[in-house]
């Protein structure tokens, strides 16, 4: 997928294999859509960057899927993130997972043609991206609570 010496069709085929494998692995692990979205977005965004809209995928569909997982307004996330140390562990993990979607939205933004989606990404990227989430609380060593 990443070897530029391969023909584009082979790279696209390997990209689709990577996307399917990532999707199946995360489904088998039984994780939520919010947890699996960054891994899938990583492959989707790579394909879009390398091959553009169409051949590399549908940037609007990727964007809509990521935005649908964000269940907070930027102001709500900022308010919760500001007092992160006082939040229960599950809320901290939730905020971190939302924060993990933002880089993929920002990277996909130049590929969007729908002005409403561009504005939505701008609102999310400009709001929650600035939320500083404190380091993991005592006893929590990863975003998955393990």
Secondary structure, DSSP 8 states (H G I E B T S, - for coil): ---TTS-HHHHHHHHHHHHHHHHHHHHHHT--HHHHHHHHHHHHHHHHHHH-TBTTB-HHHHHHHHHHH--S-HHHHHHHHHTGGGS-HHHHHHHHHHHHHHHHHHHHGGG---HHHHHHHHHHHHHGGG-------TT--STT--
